[in-house]
Amino acid sequence: MPNLALERECDGIVCGIDEAGRGPLAGPVVAAAVILDPARLSRSLRAKIDDSKKLPRAAREDYAARLWSCAWIGIGAASVAEIDRINILQASLLAMRRALYALPAVPHWALVDGNVTPTLPCRARAIVGGDALSLSIAAASIIAKVTRDRLMRALARRYPGYGWETNVGYATEEHRLGLIALGPTPHHRRSFAPLQLSLLFDSNPKEFD
C-alpha cells in the first residue's frame, strides 16, 4: 500500500501528481495535483487510499469526496484538440502542469507518477509506479480518475451509442462498434490509430452538435 515515505524524503510542501485517460479513444486527459494534510487525514482513509486502478468505482467515489476535506487539490486537463496536436504524452504533461497551477499554493516538491516530469515551478521527481508507492500520488490518481469518469458519463448522455457510460472512452467492443456504425464525434481523438481506421469505413463520418 502507498505511504508517505517518499513525501518525508522531501523538504517543504509536497504534492502528488497523476493523470487519467492516456489510453482512451475519446475525451480529454485529466490530471490532479494533491497536497495531503496529514493532520486532517484520518487513519481509516489513509489505510484505504490506493492506486485508483485497484479500487472499485464506489470506493473511488467515496475516497475522492473525503479527500476534498483533508487536502489541497488542483485539477487540470488537456483537450482532444490538444492531444491530437501535440500527442498524448505532451498533453498529459500539460494537464499535470495545469493541475499544479490550480493548487492554492505552489509546493516545494512534486512527486509525479511515471518516468518523466512536466516543466514545473518547483522541484519534481518522477516515480515509476508512483500510485502504488506514494500516498499523495495515489490520492491524485483517485481524483483524476473520478473527475474524468464523471465527465465521460455526462458526455454519454449527449452521444449515445458508444458505451461511454461504462467504458468512459476506452476501446471496448461496444465503443468500436459504435464508431463503425455512427462515426467519430468531436470528442474522439482523431490522431489515435483506431480512429484513423474507422474513418476508412466512412468517408463522411457523422458529426454531432
Beta strands, then each sheet from edge to edge (+ up, - down):
strand 1: 14-20
strand 2: 29-36
strand 3: 71-78
strand 4: 109-113
strand 5: 123-127
sheet 1: 3+ 2- 1+ 4+ 5+
end
